[in-house]
Amino acid sequence: MSSFPDRETVADKLSALGEAEQSFMQLLFENPQQDEALAEGLFIYLDNATKSRFLNSLKLERCGEWLGHNAPGRIQVRLMEIAKSSQEPAYLAFRQGLTRSGGLERAYPKAKV
């Protein structure tokens, strides 16, 4: 039994990330059972970017920034773990956008002492 959306669909949506794809991703965020498909799709998206002849770092940064702003707090740590899982330039560009979004800090604010 395959789950919908599958990881390839998620990777395709992240690759395009237009208005329709953003709406699709917002629906995906609402269902915690889809978090694994999101993570696997993100890995495929980043690995495909790593293998491409031309690295569009601005697009990767924008994807990271958009996910950081829009993904729910429950997956912000997972997004950062994925972003830090490789030193490839594609992962670094994605991590820059994710960090710039401040999503992890909003989800888990620092404790005031």
KEGU-352015 format. One record per atom (N, C-alpha, C, O): atom name; residue number from 1; z, y negated, x negated. Coordinates in steps of 0.1 Angstrom, whole numbers, m for minus. Layout:
["CA"; NUM; [Z; Y; X]] ...
END
This chain:
["N"; 1; [0; 12; m8]] ["CA"; 1; [0; 0; 0]] ["C"; 1; [0; m12; m9]] ["O"; 1; [9; m14; m17]] ["N"; 2; [m10; m21; m7]] ["CA"; 2; [m10; m33; m15]] ["C"; 2; [m4; m45; m7]] ["O"; 2; [m5; m45; 5]] ["N"; 3; [2; m54; m15]] ["CA"; 3; [8; m65; m8]] ["C"; 3; [m2; m76; m7]] ["O"; 3; [m11; m78; m16]] ["N"; 4; [0; m85; 2]] ["CA"; 4; [m8; m97; 3]] ["C"; 4; [1; m109; 2]] ["O"; 4; [11; m109; 9]] ["N"; 5; [m2; m118; m6]] ["CA"; 5; [m14; m119; m14]] ["C"; 5; [m12; m111; m27]] ["O"; 5; [m1; m109; m32]] ["N"; 6; [m23; m105; m32]] ["CA"; 6; [m21; m98; m45]] ["C"; 6; [m21; m108; m56]] ["O"; 6; [m25; m120; m55]] ["N"; 7; [m18; m104; m68]] ["CA"; 7; [m17; m113; m80]] ["C"; 7; [m30; m119; m83]] ["O"; 7; [m30; m130; m88]] ["N"; 8; [m41; m113; m81]] ["CA"; 8; [m54; m119; m84]] ["C"; 8; [m57; m130; m75]] ["O"; 8; [m62; m141; m80]] ["N"; 9; [m53; m129; m63]] ["CA"; 9; [m55; m140; m53]] ["C"; 9; [m47; m152; m57]] ["O"; 9; [m51; m163; m57]] ["N"; 10; [m34; m149; m61]] ["CA"; 10; [m25; m160; m66]] ["C"; 10; [m31; m167; m78]] ["O"; 10; [m31; m179; m79]] ["N"; 11; [m36; m159; m87]] ["CA"; 11; [m42; m165; m100]] ["C"; 11; [m54; m173; m96]] ["O"; 11; [m56; m184; m102]] ["N"; 12; [m62; m169; m87]] ["CA"; 12; [m74; m177; m82]] ["C"; 12; [m70; m190; m76]] ["O"; 12; [m76; m200; m79]] ["N"; 13; [m60; m189; m68]] ["CA"; 13; [m55; m201; m61]] ["C"; 13; [m49; m211; m71]] ["O"; 13; [m52; m223; m70]] ["N"; 14; [m42; m206; m81]] ["CA"; 14; [m36; m215; m92]] ["C"; 14; [m48; m221; m100]] ["O"; 14; [m47; m233; m104]] ["N"; 15; [m58; m213; m102]] ["CA"; 15; [m69; m218; m110]] ["C"; 15; [m76; m230; m104]] ["O"; 15; [m80; m239; m110]] ["N"; 16; [m78; m229; m90]] ["CA"; 16; [m85; m240; m83]] ["C"; 16; [m75; m251; m80]] ["O"; 16; [m77; m263; m83]] ["N"; 17; [m64; m248; m74]] ["CA"; 17; [m53; m257; m70]] ["C"; 17; [m58; m270; m63]] ["O"; 17; [m53; m281; m66]] ["N"; 18; [m67; m269; m54]] ["CA"; 18; [m71; m280; m46]] ["C"; 18; [m62; m281; m34]] ["O"; 18; [m51; m274; m34]] ["N"; 19; [m65; m289; m24]] ["CA"; 19; [m57; m291; m13]] ["C"; 19; [m54; m278; m5]] ["O"; 19; [m43; m276; m1]] ["N"; 20; [m65; m270; m3]] ["CA"; 20; [m64; m258; 5]] ["C"; 20; [m55; m248; m3]] ["O"; 20; [m47; m241; 3]] ["N"; 21; [m57; m247; m16]] ["CA"; 21; [m49; m238; m24]] ["C"; 21; [m34; m242; m24]] ["O"; 21; [m25; m234; m25]] ["N"; 22; [m32; m255; m25]] ["CA"; 22; [m18; m260; m24]] ["C"; 22; [m11; m256; m11]] ["O"; 22; [1; m253; m11]] ["N"; 23; [m18; m257; 0]] ["CA"; 23; [m13; m253; 13]] ["C"; 23; [m9; m238; 13]] ["O"; 23; [1; m234; 18]] ["N"; 24; [m19; m230; 7]] ["CA"; 24; [m16; m216; 6]] ["C"; 24; [m4; m213; m3]] ["O"; 24; [5; m205; 1]] ["N"; 25; [m2; m220; m14]] ["CA"; 25; [9; m218; m22]] ["C"; 25; [22; m223; m15]] ["O"; 25; [33; m216; m17]] ["N"; 26; [22; m233; m8]] ["CA"; 26; [34; m238; 0]] ["C"; 26; [38; m226; 9]] ["O"; 26; [50; m224; 11]] ["N"; 27; [29; m220; 16]] ["CA"; 27; [32; m209; 25]] ["C"; 27; [38; m197; 17]] ["O"; 27; [47; m191; 21]] ["N"; 28; [33; m195; 5]] ["CA"; 28; [38; m184; m4]] ["C"; 28; [52; m187; m8]] ["O"; 28; [61; m178; m9]] ["N"; 29; [56; m200; m10]] ["CA"; 29; [69; m204; m14]] ["C"; 29; [79; m201; m3]] ["O"; 29; [91; m199; m6]] ["N"; 30; [75; m201; 9]] ["CA"; 30; [84; m199; 20]] ["C"; 30; [89; m185; 21]] ["O"; 30; [100; m182; 28]] ["N"; 31; [83; m175; 15]] ["CA"; 31; [86; m161; 17]] ["C"; 31; [91; m156; 3]] ["O"; 31; [83; m153; m6]] ["N"; 32; [104; m153; 2]] ["CA"; 32; [110; m148; m11]] ["C"; 32; [104; m135; m15]] ["O"; 32; [104; m131; m27]] ["N"; 33; [99; m127; m5]] ["CA"; 33; [93; m114; m9]] ["C"; 33; [80; m116; m17]] ["O"; 33; [76; m106; m23]] ["N"; 34; [75; m127; m17]] ["CA"; 34; [62; m130; m24]] ["C"; 34; [64; m135; m38]] ["O"; 34; [55; m138; m45]] ["N"; 35; [77; m137; m42]] ["CA"; 35; [80; m143; m55]] ["C"; 35; [74; m134; m67]] ["O"; 35; [69; m140; m77]] ["N"; 36; [74; m121; m65]] ["CA"; 36; [68; m113; m76]] ["C"; 36; [53; m114; m77]] ["O"; 36; [48; m115; m88]] ["N"; 37; [46; m115; m66]] ["CA"; 37; [32; m118; m66]] ["C"; 37; [29; m131; m72]] ["O"; 37; [19; m132; m80]] ["N"; 38; [37; m141; m70]] ["CA"; 38; [36; m154; m76]] ["C"; 38; [37; m153; m91]] ["O"; 38; [29; m159; m98]] ["N"; 39; [48; m147; m95]] ["CA"; 39; [50; m145; m110]] ["C"; 39; [39; m138; m117]] ["O"; 39; [34; m142; m127]] ["N"; 40; [34; m127; m111]] ["CA"; 40; [24; m119; m117]] ["C"; 40; [10; m127; m117]] ["O"; 40; [3; m126; m126]] ["N"; 41; [8; m134; m106]] ["CA"; 41; [m4; m142; m105]] ["C"; 41; [m4; m153; m116]] ["O"; 41; [m14; m157; m121]] ["N"; 42; [8; m159; m118]] ["CA"; 42; [9; m170; m128]] ["C"; 42; [6; m164; m142]] ["O"; 42; [m1; m171; m150]] ["N"; 43; [11; m152; m145]] ["CA"; 43; [8; m146; m158]] ["C"; 43; [m7; m144; m159]] ["O"; 43; [m13; m147; m170]] ["N"; 44; [m13; m139; m149]] ["CA"; 44; [m28; m137; m150]] ["C"; 44; [m35; m150; m152]] ["O"; 44; [m44; m151; m160]] ["N"; 45; [m31; m160; m144]] ["CA"; 45; [m37; m174; m146]] ["C"; 45; [m36; m179; m160]] ["O"; 45; [m46; m183; m166]] ["N"; 46; [m24; m178; m166]] ["CA"; 46; [m22; m183; m179]] ["C"; 46; [m29; m174; m190]] ["O"; 46; [m34; m179; m200]] ["N"; 47; [m29; m161; m188]] ["CA"; 47; [m36; m152; m197]] ["C"; 47; [m51; m155; m197]] ["O"; 47; [m58; m155; m207]] ["N"; 48; [m57; m157; m185]] ["CA"; 48; [m71; m160; m184]] ["C"; 48; [m74; m174; m191]] ["O"; 48; [m84; m175; m197]] ["N"; 49; [m65; m183; m190]] ["CA"; 49; [m67; m196; m196]] ["C"; 49; [m66; m194; m212]] ["O"; 49; [m73; m201; m219]] ["N"; 50; [m58; m185; m216]] ["CA"; 50; [m56; m182; m230]] ["C"; 50; [m69; m176; m236]] ["O"; 50; [m73; m179; m247]] ["N"; 51; [m76; m168; m228]] ["CA"; 51; [m88; m161; m232]] ["C"; 51; [m101; m169; m231]] ["O"; 51; [m111; m166; m236]] ["N"; 52; [m100; m180; m224]] ["CA"; 52; [m112; m188; m221]] ["C"; 52; [m117; m195; m234]] ["O"; 52; [m109; m198; m243]] ["N"; 53; [m129; m198; m234]] ["CA"; 53; [m135; m205; m246]] ["C"; 53; [m130; m219; m247]] ["O"; 53; [m129; m225; m258]] ["N"; 54; [m128; m226; m236]] ["CA"; 54; [m123; m240; m236]] ["C"; 54; [m110; m241; m229]] ["O"; 54; [m108; m236; m217]] ["N"; 55; [m100; m246; m236]] ["CA"; 55; [m87; m247; m230]] ["C"; 55; [m85; m261; m223]] ["O"; 55; [m86; m271; m230]] ["N"; 56; [m84; m261; m210]] ["CA"; 56; [m82; m273; m202]] ["C"; 56; [m67; m276; m201]] ["O"; 56; [m61; m272; m191]] ["N"; 57; [m61; m281; m211]] ["CA"; 57; [m47; m283; m212]] ["C"; 57; [m42; m293; m201]] ["O"; 57; [m31; m291; m196]] ["N"; 58; [m50; m303; m197]] ["CA"; 58; [m46; m312; m187]] ["C"; 58; [m45; m305; m174]] ["O"; 58; [m35; m307; m166]] ["N"; 59; [m54; m296; m171]] ["CA"; 59; [m53; m288; m158]] ["C"; 59; [m41; m279; m158]] ["O"; 59; [m34; m278; m148]] ["N"; 60; [m38; m273; m170]] ["CA"; 60; [m26; m264; m171]] ["C"; 60; [m13; m272; m169]] ["O"; 60; [m4; m268; m162]] ["N"; 61; [m13; m284; m175]] ["CA"; 61; [m1; m293; m174]] ["C"; 61; [1; m297; m159]] ["O"; 61; [12; m297; m154]] ["N"; 62; [m10; m301; m152]] ["CA"; 62; [m10; m305; m138]] ["C"; 62; [m5; m293; m130]] ["O"; 62; [3; m295; m120]] ["N"; 63; [m9; m281; m133]] ["CA"; 63; [m5; m270; m125]] ["C"; 63; [10; m268; m127]] ["O"; 63; [17; m265; m117]] ["N"; 64; [15; m269; m139]] ["CA"; 64; [29; m267; m142]] ["C"; 64; [37; m278; m135]] ["O"; 64; [48; m276; m129]] ["N"; 65; [32; m290; m135]] ["CA"; 65; [39; m301; m129]] ["C"; 65; [39; m300; m114]] ["O"; 65; [50; m302; m107]] ["N"; 66; [28; m295; m108]] ["CA"; 66; [28; m293; m93]] ["C"; 66; [37; m282; m89]] ["O"; 66; [45; m284; m80]] ["N"; 67; [37; m271; m97]] ["CA"; 67; [47; m260; m94]] ["C"; 67; [61; m265; m95]] ["O"; 67; [70; m261; m87]] ["N"; 68; [64; m272; m105]] ["CA"; 68; [78; m277; m107]] ["C"; 68; [82; m286; m96]] ["O"; 68; [94; m286; m92]] ["N"; 69; [73; m294; m91]] ["CA"; 69; [77; m303; m80]] ["C"; 69; [78; m296; m66]] ["O"; 69; [86; m300; m58]] ["N"; 70; [70; m286; m65]] ["CA"; 70; [69; m280; m51]] ["C"; 70; [75; m266; m50]] ["O"; 70; [79; m262; m38]] ["N"; 71; [77; m259; m60]] ["CA"; 71; [83; m245; m59]] ["C"; 71; [98; m246; m56]] ["O"; 71; [105; m256; m60]] ["N"; 72; [103; m237; m48]] ["CA"; 72; [117; m238; m44]] ["C"; 72; [126; m235; m56]] ["O"; 72; [122; m229; m66]] ["N"; 73; [138; m239; m55]] ["CA"; 73; [148; m238; m66]] ["C"; 73; [150; m223; m70]] ["O"; 73; [153; m221; m82]] ["N"; 74; [149; m214; m61]] ["CA"; 74; [151; m200; m64]] ["C"; 74; [142; m194; m74]] ["O"; 74; [145; m185; m81]] ["N"; 75; [130; m201; m76]] ["CA"; 75; [121; m195; m86]] ["C"; 75; [119; m205; m98]] ["O"; 75; [110; m202; m107]] ["N"; 76; [126; m216; m99]] ["CA"; 76; [124; m225; m110]] ["C"; 76; [127; m219; m123]] ["O"; 76; [120; m221; m133]] ["N"; 77; [138; m211; m124]] ["CA"; 77; [142; m204; m137]] ["C"; 77; [131; m194; m140]] ["O"; 77; [127; m193; m152]] ["N"; 78; [126; m187; m131]] ["CA"; 78; [115; m177; m134]] ["C"; 78; [103; m184; m139]] ["O"; 78; [96; m179; m148]] ["N"; 79; [99; m196; m133]] ["CA"; 79; [87; m203; m138]] ["C"; 79; [89; m207; m152]] ["O"; 79; [80; m206; m161]] ["N"; 80; [101; m212; m156]] ["CA"; 80; [104; m216; m170]] ["C"; 80; [104; m204; m179]] ["O"; 80; [99; m205; m190]] ["N"; 81; [109; m193; m175]] ["CA"; 81; [108; m181; m183]] ["C"; 81; [94; m177; m186]] ["O"; 81; [91; m173; m197]] ["N"; 82; [86; m177; m176]] ["CA"; 82; [71; m174; m178]] ["C"; 82; [65; m184; m187]] ["O"; 82; [58; m180; m196]] ["N"; 83; [68; m197; m186]] ["CA"; 83; [62; m207; m194]] ["C"; 83; [67; m205; m209]] ["O"; 83; [59; m209; m218]] ["N"; 84; [79; m200; m211]] ["CA"; 84; [84; m198; m225]] ["C"; 84; [81; m184; m231]] ["O"; 84; [85; m181; m242]] ["N"; 85; [74; m176; m223]] ["CA"; 85; [72; m162; m227]] ["C"; 85; [61; m161; m238]] ["O"; 85; [59; m150; m244]] ["N"; 86; [54; m171; m241]] ["CA"; 86; [43; m171; m252]] ["C"; 86; [42; m184; m259]] ["O"; 86; [45; m194; m253]] ["N"; 87; [38; m184; m271]] ["CA"; 87; [35; m196; m278]] ["C"; 87; [20; m200; m278]] ["O"; 87; [16; m209; m285]] ["N"; 88; [12; m193; m270]] ["CA"; 88; [m2; m196; m268]] ["C"; 88; [m3; m211; m263]] ["O"; 88; [6; m215; m255]] ["N"; 89; [m13; m218; m267]] ["CA"; 89; [m15; m232; m262]] ["C"; 89; [m15; m233; m247]] ["O"; 89; [m11; m243; m242]] ["N"; 90; [m21; m223; m240]] ["CA"; 90; [m21; m224; m225]] ["C"; 90; [m7; m224; m219]] ["O"; 90; [m4; m232; m210]] ["N"; 91; [1; m216; m225]] ["CA"; 91; [15; m215; m220]] ["C"; 91; [23; m228; m224]] ["O"; 91; [31; m233; m216]] ["N"; 92; [20; m233; m235]] ["CA"; 92; [26; m246; m240]] ["C"; 92; [23; m257; m231]] ["O"; 92; [31; m266; m227]] ["N"; 93; [10; m258; m227]] ["CA"; 93; [5; m269; m218]] ["C"; 93; [12; m268; m205]] ["O"; 93; [16; m278; m199]] ["N"; 94; [12; m256; m199]] ["CA"; 94; [18; m253; m187]] ["C"; 94; [33; m257; m187]] ["O"; 94; [38; m263; m178]] ["N"; 95; [40; m253; m198]] ["CA"; 95; [54; m256; m199]] ["C"; 95; [57; m271; m200]] ["O"; 95; [66; m276; m195]] ["N"; 96; [48; m279; m207]] ["CA"; 96; [49; m293; m207]] ["C"; 96; [49; m299; m193]] ["O"; 96; [58; m308; m190]] ["N"; 97; [40; m295; m185]] ["CA"; 97; [39; m300; m171]] ["C"; 97; [51; m296; m163]] ["O"; 97; [57; m304; m155]] ["N"; 98; [55; m284; m165]] ["CA"; 98; [67; m279; m158]] ["C"; 98; [80; m286; m162]] ["O"; 98; [88; m290; m153]] ["N"; 99; [81; m289; m174]] ["CA"; 99; [93; m297; m179]] ["C"; 99; [92; m311; m174]] ["O"; 99; [102; m316; m170]] ["N"; 100; [80; m317; m175]] ["CA"; 100; [79; m331; m170]] ["C"; 100; [82; m332; m155]] ["O"; 100; [87; m343; m151]] ["N"; 101; [80; m322; m147]] ["CA"; 101; [83; m322; m133]] ["C"; 101; [98; m324; m130]] ["O"; 101; [102; m329; m120]] ["N"; 102; [106; m318; m139]] ["CA"; 102; [121; m319; m137]] ["C"; 102; [125; m309; m126]] ["O"; 102; [136; m310; m121]] ["N"; 103; [117; m299; m122]] ["CA"; 103; [121; m290; m112]] ["C"; 103; [133; m282; m115]] ["O"; 103; [141; m279; m106]] ["N"; 104; [134; m277; m127]] ["CA"; 104; [146; m269; m131]] ["C"; 104; [159; m278; m130]] ["O"; 104; [169; m273; m126]] ["N"; 105; [158; m290; m134]] ["CA"; 105; [170; m299; m134]] ["C"; 105; [174; m302; m119]] ["O"; 105; [186; m303; m116]] ["N"; 106; [164; m303; m111]] ["CA"; 106; [167; m306; m96]] ["C"; 106; [173; m294; m90]] ["O"; 106; [182; m295; m82]] ["N"; 107; [168; m282; m94]] ["CA"; 107; [173; m270; m88]] ["C"; 107; [187; m266; m93]] ["O"; 107; [196; m261; m85]] ["N"; 108; [190; m269; m106]] ["CA"; 108; [203; m266; m112]] ["C"; 108; [207; m279; m120]] ["O"; 108; [206; m279; m132]] ["N"; 109; [213; m288; m113]] ["CA"; 109; [217; m301; m120]] ["C"; 109; [229; m298; m129]] ["O"; 109; [237; m288; m127]] ["N"; 110; [229; m306; m140]] ["CA"; 110; [240; m304; m150]] ["C"; 110; [253; m308; m143]] ["O"; 110; [254; m317; m135]] ["N"; 111; [263; m300; m146]] ["CA"; 111; [277; m303; m141]] ["C"; 111; [283; m315; m148]] ["O"; 111; [281; m317; m160]] ["N"; 112; [289; m323; m140]] ["CA"; 112; [296; m335; m145]] ["C"; 112; [310; m331; m148]] ["O"; 112; [317; m326; m140]] ["N"; 113; [314; m335; m161]] ["CA"; 113; [327; m331; m166]] ["C"; 113; [336; m343; m165]] ["O"; 113; [348; m341; m168]] 
END
